Amino acid sequence: MAVFRWRQNWEPFRDLEQQVNRLLESIRVPLPSIRLDRHFPPVNLFECENEFLLTAELPGLQPEHLEVTMNGGVLTLRGERRGPDGVPDERFRRHERMWGSWQRSLSIPHRVQEDKVSAELTDGVLKIRLPKVEETKSRQIPINGGPQ
Amino acid sequence: MSQTISTVTSDAVPQPRAEVAEERCLFTPPIDIYDTEEGLVLLADLPGVNAESLDLQVQDNKLALFGRVAGSLPPNARLIHQEYPVGDFLRSFILSDDVDHERITAKLNNGVLEVFLPKATRTQPRRIQVNAE
């Protein structure tokens, strides 16, 4: 599908992006114009005192279209973003936003309390809290003498 | 039909404050535009932006959006793996006279901005009564 699709009959938009980009480059603001990643969704992982925090940007995703599961140290995110209801393709002048189903599995490289993982979706940002497994005290293992 | 823009002045775009701009990234949000019988609908992905931190302006024939992403991480959070940068969103458009600027409405849901740009209603020709003297 073409990224940009313009129709000629009624064209009230002129995009200022190029001019704005040039303007911003001139004042040296970092502006990666395209953010493409091999994995979707890209995630960030933070470490806090008692938990790990995983974030992902998922604008427009309804909580009922998102599934988060944790099993055996693997966190799986699965979801679907739907386009506007009942709008035929030919009505689109521009289509840059991604729609469709996706799934991503992540190995969490630390031990977490899998039954206490929680997730929230606010303003299109997913936050998953992964509480750390509490440090257990080291246990002295008695050594028995072997057979004489 | 709008004219091609030759220059954009810096005051036309809502800029983040200078001291903040040095440390923050600025992104061009992806958009969809589709038309309906009543006008155009513009959708923009603005994850992390809420109604309070979004600035949407129509000035003259320009529609400008600037969304500030509020960081809501715990203060002691340490980044240990990063796949995407966090930053604010900025994008501008030129509107033609076919859009009724006075009736533009917008809403923000789950980090997606939806702007409705109604078509301007064409004035009907009015017959002028000519009276004989």
Chai-1 contact restraints between the chains, C-beta under 6 A:
chainA,res_idxA,chainB,res_idxB,connection_type,confidence,min_distance_angstrom,max_distance_angstrom,comment,restraint_id
A,P12,B,L95,contact,1.0,0.0,6.0,A-B,restraint_1
A,P12,B,S96,contact,1.0,0.0,6.0,A-B,restraint_2
A,P12,B,D98,contact,1.0,0.0,6.0,A-B,restraint_3
A,P12,B,V99,contact,1.0,0.0,6.0,A-B,restraint_4
A,F13,B,F93,contact,1.0,0.0,6.0,A-B,restraint_5
A,R14,B,S2,contact,1.0,0.0,6.0,A-B,restraint_6
A,R14,B,I5,contact,1.0,0.0,6.0,A-B,restraint_7
A,R14,B,I94,contact,1.0,0.0,6.0,A-B,restraint_8
A,L16,B,V8,contact,1.0,0.0,6.0,A-B,restraint_9
A,L16,B,S92,contact,1.0,0.0,6.0,A-B,restraint_10
A,E17,B,T28,contact,1.0,0.0,6.0,A-B,restraint_11
A,Q19,B,V8,contact,1.0,0.0,6.0,A-B,restraint_12
A,V20,B,S92,contact,1.0,0.0,6.0,A-B,restraint_13
A,V29,B,A21,contact,1.0,0.0,6.0,A-B,restraint_14
A,V29,B,L26,contact,1.0,0.0,6.0,A-B,restraint_15
A,P30,B,C25,contact,1.0,0.0,6.0,A-B,restraint_16
A,L31,B,L26,contact,1.0,0.0,6.0,A-B,restraint_17
A,S33,B,T28,contact,1.0,0.0,6.0,A-B,restraint_18
A,P42,B,E83,contact,1.0,0.0,6.0,A-B,restraint_19
A,P42,B,Y84,contact,1.0,0.0,6.0,A-B,restraint_20
A,V43,B,E83,contact,1.0,0.0,6.0,A-B,restraint_21
A,N44,B,Q82,contact,1.0,0.0,6.0,A-B,restraint_22
A,L45,B,I80,contact,1.0,0.0,6.0,A-B,restraint_23
A,L45,B,H81,contact,1.0,0.0,6.0,A-B,restraint_24
A,F46,B,A77,contact,1.0,0.0,6.0,A-B,restraint_25
A,F46,B,L79,contact,1.0,0.0,6.0,A-B,restraint_26
A,E47,B,R78,contact,1.0,0.0,6.0,A-B,restraint_27
A,E47,B,I80,contact,1.0,0.0,6.0,A-B,restraint_28
A,C48,B,P74,contact,1.0,0.0,6.0,A-B,restraint_29
A,C48,B,N76,contact,1.0,0.0,6.0,A-B,restraint_30
A,C48,B,A77,contact,1.0,0.0,6.0,A-B,restraint_31
A,E49,B,N76,contact,1.0,0.0,6.0,A-B,restraint_32
A,E57,B,P47,contact,1.0,0.0,6.0,A-B,restraint_33
A,P59,B,D45,contact,1.0,0.0,6.0,A-B,restraint_34
A,P59,B,P47,contact,1.0,0.0,6.0,A-B,restraint_35
A,P59,B,G111,contact,1.0,0.0,6.0,A-B,restraint_36
A,P59,B,V112,contact,1.0,0.0,6.0,A-B,restraint_37
A,G60,B,N110,contact,1.0,0.0,6.0,A-B,restraint_38
A,G60,B,V112,contact,1.0,0.0,6.0,A-B,restraint_39
A,V87,B,Y34,contact,1.0,0.0,6.0,A-B,restraint_40
A,R91,B,Y34,contact,1.0,0.0,6.0,A-B,restraint_41
A,R91,B,D35,contact,1.0,0.0,6.0,A-B,restraint_42
A,F92,B,Y34,contact,1.0,0.0,6.0,A-B,restraint_43
A,R93,B,I33,contact,1.0,0.0,6.0,A-B,restraint_44
A,R94,B,I33,contact,1.0,0.0,6.0,A-B,restraint_45
A,H95,B,D32,contact,1.0,0.0,6.0,A-B,restraint_46
A,E96,B,P30,contact,1.0,0.0,6.0,A-B,restraint_47
A,E96,B,I31,contact,1.0,0.0,6.0,A-B,restraint_48
A,R97,B,P30,contact,1.0,0.0,6.0,A-B,restraint_49
A,R97,B,D32,contact,1.0,0.0,6.0,A-B,restraint_50
A,R97,B,D45,contact,1.0,0.0,6.0,A-B,restraint_51
A,D123,B,G48,contact,1.0,0.0,6.0,A-B,restraint_52
A,D123,B,N50,contact,1.0,0.0,6.0,A-B,restraint_53
A,D123,B,G111,contact,1.0,0.0,6.0,A-B,restraint_54
A,G124,B,P47,contact,1.0,0.0,6.0,A-B,restraint_55
A,G124,B,N110,contact,1.0,0.0,6.0,A-B,restraint_56
A,G124,B,G111,contact,1.0,0.0,6.0,A-B,restraint_57
A,V125,B,P47,contact,1.0,0.0,6.0,A-B,restraint_58
A,V125,B,G48,contact,1.0,0.0,6.0,A-B,restraint_59
